[in-house]
Amino acid sequence: MDTQPSKFVRLFIFGHPRTRTNLFCRLWQNHKDVLEWQYPFMQAWVYGPERQEIRERVLAPGKLEEHVKDSFQAGLDALQEMIATAEAQDKVPMVKEHVYHMMDAISLCAHLSLSCEGKSRPLMVDRQLDLPESHRVHDRDVSRESSPLPVPNPTLIPDRFLKTLSPVFIIRHPAKAFPSYLRVCSAYGGSVLDAAFPINASYKWQRLLYDSGLTNGNGHAHRVWPIVLNGDDLIVNAEDVMQKLCRQAGLDPSQICYTWDAEKSSSQDAISQALWSQVQSSTGIIKDPVSLSIFSEMGLVFF
């Protein structure tokens, strides 16, 4: 039985902190043919009962209790249901998540030669909730039946589901992204000495997933996936980038918004405030002379 979606594009933004993914998502915010969801696994990775974050956080009383139901399985189920809802409405689902939020701490630490004590690898079962009931396989575990992939899937996401996604990887010059991350995390007490800093100061996670997807293929072989974007291209030439991506996804580029009203962000916690304040307080794309300079010197063309 075919367990692949028949025709839909499922945009999945495999991001990394400070690569301008917040700006990227803001450009799509009012597109009527797109249903967007950000960070389906972040709460599970940071706060949930199976949390994988290795950095010790000082949390407000009761914070962990608030997230007792935020398991990785719950995140996967909700993500698949969201995709099914979007496709039932003839919309394109667009999901954004940092790759390491979909990886277990043991694997992350092994790649960085870090110690990782007291963590176990979460298990996720592919309940196929992204598929119509008539397309689901109930007499066997589809998440475990396939033969090993030539290049292993580095994430916790089941192989069958991962191969249905239309991947977009957003990266940015490390000389811009990593200092930006350090500035942001310092706003809520973080520093380069944090155990989590090496995880955030590496594109290894995206590369592992990119290599896996490129080798193993996906459910949209007739389209040019995966796509890799330089986040600073959104500053230099956003309209050209978005028009090309819309053509790939079969979406109307005229619905991309390059200007918007500034949002109030006073109710956010310190972390959210630090991460989102620039986009939320803006009314459009802010031209960054340094990004323009780096783009010109590198001459990078990913799309």
C-alpha positions in Angstrom: 0.0 0.0 0.0 1.3 3.5 -0.9 2.0 5.5 2.3 3.3 8.6 0.5 1.3 11.7 -0.1 0.2 11.9 -3.8 0.8 15.5 -4.8 1.3 17.9 -1.9 4.4 20.0 -1.2 5.2 20.0 2.5 7.6 22.8 3.1 9.8 22.1 6.1 12.4 24.8 7.1 15.3 23.0 8.7 16.8 26.0 10.4 19.5 27.0 12.9 19.6 29.9 15.4 20.3 33.3 13.9 20.1 32.3 10.2 17.2 34.7 9.6 14.5 32.1 9.7 12.3 34.4 11.8 12.4 36.9 8.9 11.7 34.1 6.4 8.6 33.0 8.3 7.4 36.6 8.6 7.4 37.0 4.9 4.9 34.2 4.6 2.7 35.2 7.5 -0.2 36.5 5.4 -0.1 34.0 2.5 -3.6 32.6 2.3 -2.5 29.3 0.7 0.0 28.5 3.5 -0.6 27.0 6.9 2.4 27.7 9.1 3.7 26.2 12.4 7.0 26.9 14.1 9.0 24.7 16.5 6.8 21.6 16.9 9.6 19.9 19.0 11.2 22.7 20.8 9.1 22.5 24.0 9.8 18.7 24.2 13.5 19.2 23.6 13.9 22.1 26.2 11.2 21.5 28.9 9.4 18.2 28.3 9.7 15.0 30.4 12.1 13.6 27.7 14.1 16.9 27.4 17.3 16.6 25.6 18.9 20.0 26.2 22.3 19.6 27.9 22.5 23.2 29.2 21.3 23.7 32.8 18.5 26.3 32.9 17.3 28.3 35.9 13.6 27.8 35.5 10.7 29.5 37.2 8.8 27.4 39.7 6.3 25.1 38.0 7.8 25.5 34.5 8.5 21.8 34.0 5.1 20.9 35.3 3.6 23.1 32.6 5.2 21.0 29.9 4.6 17.5 31.4 2.6 16.5 28.3 5.2 17.9 25.8 6.7 14.6 24.7 8.4 14.1 21.3 5.6 11.7 20.4 3.0 14.4 21.1 5.0 16.8 18.9 5.1 14.3 16.0 1.4 13.5 16.3 0.5 17.2 16.3 2.8 17.9 13.4 1.3 15.1 11.3 -2.2 16.3 12.2 -1.4 19.8 11.2 -0.1 18.7 7.8 -3.2 16.6 7.3 -5.4 19.7 8.1 -3.5 21.9 5.7 -3.7 19.4 2.9 -7.5 18.9 3.5 -7.8 22.7 3.1 -5.7 22.6 -0.1 -3.0 24.6 1.6 0.7 24.1 1.7 2.0 23.3 5.3 5.1 25.2 6.2 6.9 24.1 9.3 10.1 25.5 10.8 12.3 23.7 13.3 16.0 23.8 14.3 17.5 20.5 13.3 19.1 19.8 16.7 15.6 20.0 18.3 14.9 16.8 16.4 18.0 15.0 17.6 18.8 13.3 20.8 21.4 14.6 23.3 23.5 11.4 23.1 24.0 11.8 19.4 24.7 15.6 19.6 27.3 15.1 22.4 29.0 12.2 20.6 29.6 14.5 17.6 31.1 17.2 19.8 33.0 14.9 22.2 30.9 16.2 25.1 29.7 14.3 28.1 26.0 13.5 28.3 24.8 11.9 31.5 21.3 11.0 32.5 19.8 11.3 29.0 18.0 8.6 27.0 16.9 8.6 23.4 13.2 9.3 23.0 11.2 6.9 20.9 8.6 8.1 18.3 6.1 5.8 16.5 4.9 6.8 13.1 1.2 6.8 13.5 0.8 8.1 9.9 -1.6 10.8 11.0 -0.6 12.9 8.0 -2.3 10.3 5.8 -5.9 9.7 5.1 -7.2 6.7 7.2 -7.5 4.6 4.0 -3.8 5.1 3.3 -2.5 4.1 6.7 -0.9 0.7 7.4 -2.1 -0.8 10.6 -0.8 -4.3 10.5 2.9 -3.5 10.9 5.2 -0.8 12.3 6.1 1.3 9.2 8.6 3.3 11.3 10.7 0.2 11.8 10.1 -1.9 8.7 12.4 -0.3 6.1 16.0 -1.4 5.5 18.8 0.9 6.8 19.3 4.0 4.8 22.6 4.4 2.9 23.2 7.6 4.9 21.4 7.4 8.3 18.7 9.8 9.2 20.3 11.7 12.1 17.0 12.8 13.6 14.3 11.2 15.7 11.8 11.7 12.9 10.6 8.4 11.4 12.1 7.8 8.0 8.8 7.3 6.2 7.5 10.7 7.3 10.8 12.5 6.8 10.9 11.4 3.2 7.5 13.1 2.5 8.8 16.5 3.4 10.0 19.2 1.0 13.2 20.4 2.8 14.5 23.9 2.8 17.8 24.5 4.7 18.6 28.0 5.7 22.2 28.8 6.6 24.2 32.0 7.1 27.8 33.0 7.1 29.2 31.8 10.5 30.9 35.2 11.0 27.4 36.7 11.2 25.3 33.9 12.7 27.4 32.8 15.6 28.2 36.2 17.1 24.6 37.1 16.7 23.6 34.0 18.7 26.1 35.0 21.4 24.7 38.5 21.6 21.2 37.2 21.9 21.9 34.5 24.5 23.8 37.0 26.6 20.5 38.9 27.0 19.2 36.0 29.2 22.4 35.0 30.9 24.0 32.7 28.4 27.6 32.8 27.3 30.2 31.0 25.2 31.0 28.8 28.2 27.5 27.2 28.1 27.4 23.5 27.3 24.9 24.3 24.6 27.1 26.8 22.8 29.0 24.2 20.7 25.7 22.9 19.5 24.5 26.3 18.4 27.9 27.2 16.9 27.9 24.5 14.3 26.0 23.7 11.1 26.9 20.0 11.4 23.3 19.1 12.2 21.9 20.6 9.1 24.7 19.0 7.0 24.1 15.6 8.4 20.4 15.8 7.5 21.1 17.4 4.1 23.5 14.5 3.2 21.0 12.0 4.4 18.1 13.5 2.4 20.3 14.1 -0.7 21.3 10.4 -0.7 18.1 8.8 0.3 15.7 11.0 -1.7 12.2 12.1 -0.8 8.6 11.8 -1.9 8.9 14.7 -4.4 11.7 13.5 -6.7 10.1 15.5 -9.6 10.9 18.8 -7.8 14.3 20.3 -6.9 14.5 19.4 -3.2 16.3 19.9 -0.9 16.9 23.7 -1.4 19.6 25.6 0.5 19.1 29.3 1.1 21.6 31.8 2.4 19.7 33.7 5.1 21.4 37.0 4.1 19.9 36.7 0.6 16.7 37.7 2.3 18.3 41.0 3.1 20.1 41.4 -0.3 17.4 40.2 -2.7 14.4 38.9 -0.9 11.9 39.2 -3.8 14.0 37.2 -6.2 14.5 34.5 -3.6 10.9 34.3 -2.6 9.6 34.3 -6.2 11.9 31.3 -7.1 10.8 29.4 -4.0 7.1 30.1 -4.7 7.5 28.7 -8.2 9.1 25.6 -6.8 6.2 25.1 -4.3 3.5 26.1 -6.7 2.5 29.1 -4.6 1.5 32.7 -5.6 4.5 35.0 -5.0 2.3 38.1 -5.0 1.0 37.1 -1.5 4.5 37.4 0.1 4.5 40.5 2.4 7.7 42.6 2.4 6.3 45.2 4.7 4.1 44.8 7.9 3.0 46.6 11.0 5.3 46.4 14.0 4.1 44.1 16.8 4.1 44.7 20.6 6.3 42.1 22.4 6.3 43.3 26.0 4.5 40.2 27.2 7.2 37.8 26.0 9.8 36.1 28.3 13.4 37.2 28.1 14.4 34.5 25.6 11.6 35.1 23.2 12.1 38.8 23.5 15.8 38.5 22.6 15.1 36.2 19.7 12.2 37.9 18.1 12.5 41.6 19.0 14.2 42.7 15.8 11.6 41.2 13.5 8.6 42.1 15.7 9.6 45.8 16.1 10.4 46.2 12.4 8.0 47.2 9.6 9.9 45.4 6.8 13.3 44.1 5.8 16.1 46.0 7.4 19.1 46.4 5.1 22.3 45.3 6.9 25.4 46.8 5.3 27.6 44.0 6.7 25.4 41.3 5.2 25.6 43.1 1.9 29.3 43.1 2.1 29.7 39.4 3.1 27.3 38.4 0.3 29.3 40.4 -2.3 32.6 38.9 -1.2 31.4 35.3 -1.1 29.4 35.4 -4.3 27.3 32.5 -2.9 24.4 31.2 -4.9 22.4 28.4 -3.3 19.2 28.7 -5.2 
